[in-house]
Amino acid sequence: MIHPHTRLATKDLTRIMDLSSHEVMPLIELGRALKADIRPYKNHFAQRSLVMLFEKPSLRTRVSFDIGFARMGGHAVYLDHEKLRIGERETIADYSRNLERWCDCIVARTMSQETITALAANATIPVINALSDIHHPCQALADYMTLVELGFDCRQHQLAWVGDGNNVCHSLMELTATLGASMIVVTPEGFAPSSEIVRDCQARACRSGATLQYTNDINRIHGSFAVYTDTWTSMGQSETAEKAAIFKPYCVTSEIMALAGSSAYFMHCLPAHRGHEVVDAVIDGPHSVVFDQAENRMHIQNALLLNLLTTPTQDSLGKNTTRTSHTTRSQS
């Protein structure tokens, strides 16, 4: 049986806040259905293409989008922007308007969230944020899909974040607030999440009933369903001895996992700096689900692509009745 899906209300996924509360769980359930059996969708994206614009190195993001789209009959093109940033050779507006004439979707991994915003504002085709300095929505969706697989209950269980209040933390906070779940964010003093993101999450949490707490006290993770950490230094940044010393008490060790509880899972978006933010005994331990998270990137991204690219004239088997190559811009 083919899992039902409908187009999302948003054209793009620039951040988790683009999604409404009633859209997230169906998206996760579709990801789980695709993971179980993708065969009904094997030709869904025949004759369709997506372009991947990457200003940062990637393993999981590039491979999962490329292979995932190919498994549904589509074709992906990779453009390396590590040296020549998007918008340097020509304006982002001109770049977007060229790409929309050839492909059906833009997947962008950028240094700046502003680049994602500009691409989405100027392209008539969907733009998916595959990581920026502020947000990582695809990662957060894969993470919550993994939590759901493990039996996470949004109304009973708590997710604990330990380390830097970075882009992945922001997206997990936004998803927690959207779903009405519970999350505690534990960071060293001076490395808390963005105050603007915190305000956005608090506003949504008021409507969803979510609980988000922020602290410097690692002992507050007691009773958490899972403990999540990430690298202390994002790509493009340099780590100083002073920063490493500040973060050392937040390295996830077996002792810290014991604070959460004997059944707590360990999560990391990878790549991991072993011996820094996490020790081998934890990341290689029986409660580590880091590779489940990595695998689920492909499945949730496929679900996202199905929702963003399925047109009203496309039936549940992915057969096109009519489709234009791009959305015509208004001439008014």
N, C-alpha and C positions, 0 to 999 in steps of 0.2 A: 504494500500500500504506500502510495506517495504521500509524504507529509504535506499538509496544506500550507501555503504561504501566500502572503499578499505583499504588495509594495509598501515600503516604509513611507511615512509621511515626509521624511526628509529626502532631499536629493543627494546629499553628501553625508559622510561620516567624518567630521573634522574633530569631534570630541564626543564623549559619551553623552553629554547633555543634549546632543542632537536627537537622541532617542527618548521616547516617552516610556513610562513605567509599564504600560501594557504591551509594548513592542519587544522588550528585552527577553522575557521568558520564552515566547514563541520562537524568537531567533535562536536561543540556546537549544530548545527542543528540536528545531530544524537541524542545527549542527549535529546533535546526537543522532538524528535519523540518517543524515548523510554519512556519518561515521559508521553506522551499522550497515548501510547499503546505499552506495552512490549510484548503482547501476541504472535506476530509473531516470537519472539526470545526465547520463553519459554523453548525450548529444545536445544538451540544452543550450550550450553556447557555441554551437557550430557556426562558423563564419563570423564569429565575434572576437574582438581583440581588446586587450588591456595593455596599457603602457606603464612601466614601473620606473619612476624617477627617483634615484637614490643619491643623496648627498652624503650618506654615511654607510659604512660597511655593514653587511648583513649576511647571516646564514639562514636563520629560521624564517624571517620575513620574506626574503627573496624566494627561497625554495618552496615554501608553503603556498605562496600566491601563484608561482609559476606552475608547479605540478598540480595544485588544486584546480586551477582554471583549465589546464590541459585535460584533466580527468573528466571534465564536463564538456569537452569538445572545443574549447576556446584556445586562443593563441596569445601568448604574452611576449612583450618586447621590453628588454631591459636597457635603460639609458643611465650611464655612469656619470654622476655630477659631483663626484668627490673633489675634483680639481676646479671645474668650472661650475659655479653655483647657479641654480635656477634664477633667471632674471638678469644675469650678468651679460650674456651675449645678445639677448633681446628681451624686451619687457615680458613680464609674466602674462600680461593680457594677450600679447601677440602669440606667445608660446602656447597658451591654453587654446586659443582659437584655431591654431593650426592642428593641434592634437585632436580636437573634437571632430575634425573632418575625416580622421583616419581610424580612430579607435572608439571604443564604447565606454571606457572607464579609465581613470587616472589613479594610480596608487603611488603616493609620494612619501618618501622618508627624508625628512629635511632637518636642517639645523635650527630653523625658526618656525614657530607656529604661524607667524605672519605670512610665510610663503604658502602654507596650506590654505590659509584664509583667502589669499589672493587668487590661488588656483581655483578654488571653489567659486569665488565671486565672478570669475571671468569665463569659466567653462560651462557649457550647457549640459555636459555629460557628468556623471557622478565622479566625485573626488573622494578618495579614501585616505585618511591619515594613517600611514604605516609607521609612524613615530615622528615626534617633533621634540623640541626642548621642553614643552609644557605638557603634552598629552601623548598617550599610547593606547588608544581605545581598543584596537584589535587584540592587544595583549590582555587587557582587562576582561574582555568578553571571553577569551579562551580560558582565563583563570577562573571565572565564575562558572563556565561550563564544566571545568574540572571539579570545582567544589560541589556542584550539583550531582555529578557522577559519584562523588564520595559520600553523598547523603547530607550535604549542608542544608540546614533549614534557616531561611532568612529571618524567621521570627524567634529562633531559639539559640542559634550559634553565633559566635563572634570570630571575625577575622582579625588577626594581629599583624600590623606592619612594623618592622624593626629596621631602622637605618635612616637613610636620607629621604627627606620629603620631596621626591623627584617626580618625573613625568608619569611613571608607572603608578606611583602612589596616588597622584592626582586622579588618574583614570579609575583606579580602584575605589577611591573615595566617591567619585561621581556615580559609579555603578552601584555602590552601597547605598548612597542616598536615593538613587532612582528606584531600587528594589525594596526599600524599606528594611534593609538589613542592618547589621551591627559591625562596627570596625573600630579598633583602637590603633592609633598611630603613635609609635614610640620613636622619637628622634633625639639626637643630641641637641643641646641648647644652641640656637642659631641656625639650625638646619630643618626647621619645621616646613610643612607644605606652604605653598603660596597663600597669602591671606585672602586674595581675591577668589581663589578656588574654594577655600574654606567657607567664605560667605555664600558662594553659589551653592555649595553642598548643604549648608545649613538651611537655606531657603527651600531647597527641594526636600530635605529631610522633614521639614515642618509639615509638608503635605503627605509624605510617604510613611512617616512614623519611624524613619531610620534613626539609629543612634551612632554618632561619630564622636570619639573622644581623642584628645591630643595631650600627650604627656612626654616627659623626659625619663620617667621611671620605668625601667624594664620589668620590674616586678608586677606591673599592672597587666601583663599578658596572661595572668593566671586564668585557666579555664577556657582558653581560646581553642577553636576547632582547628585552626591552622596558623602557622607562623610564616610570614612572607618577608623576604629581604631581597635586596638588589645591590649591585655594585655601589660603592660609596662615591665613585668618580665617573661621571657620564663621559661618553665618547666626545673627544675634542677638548676635554678638561685635563688638567694635570693635578696629580695628588701630591701634597706636601707632607713632610714628616709630622708637622703640627696637626694637620687634618686627620692623618692616620691615627695619631694618639688620641684625638677626641672621639673617634669612632670605635676604637678598640674594645671598650666595654659593651658595644652593641654587636660584636661578632657573634653569630648564632652558633653556639656550642651545644653539646649534649645537655649541659647544665641549664642553659636557657630554654631548650626544648622541654626539659623537665618542669620548668616553671609553668609552661602552658598546660602540661598534663601528659600522661603516658601514652595517650592515644592521639595526640596532636600531630597533624601533618606538616611537612616542610615544603615551602614553595619558593621558587626563584625563577625569574623570567629568562635568565641566561643571556650572555655568557657569565659564568661565575669566576670570581677571583678567589680561588681556594686558599684558605688560610688567612683571608682578609675578612670579608663579610660573613663567611661560613666555613666551617671546618669539614674535612673529608668525612668524618664519622657521621655527620648529619646529612650532607647532600647525597652520600652513597648509602645512607641507612634505609631501613625497611619502611619508614614513614615518609620518605622523600617522593614527591610526585612531579618533579621538575620535568621529566621527559614526557609525562602525560600532558602537562601544560604545553610543551613544545608541539606534540602531535596535534593537540586540539586547536592550535593556531590555524591549521589548514581547514579543518572542518567548520569552524565558526566563520572563517573568512569566506568559505564557499557559501554558507548560509547567508551571509551578508550580501555577497554578489548576487545571489538568486533574488533577494529582496530588492536590491537597488536596480537590477537590470531587467527583471521580468516586466514586460509591458502588458497593458490591458488586452492586447491582441494576441498574447502568447498563452497557449493552453498549458495545463498541468504537466504535460509530457515534454514541454519545451519546444513545441513546433510553432514556428512563426507563421502567422497568417499575413500580416503586413507589418513592416517596420522601416522607418527612415534611418539614414545613417547618422543623423545628428538632429538635434532640436533646432528648429528655425528661430533665429532671433527676431524679436519685434523690430519693425522698421519705424514705429511711431516715435 
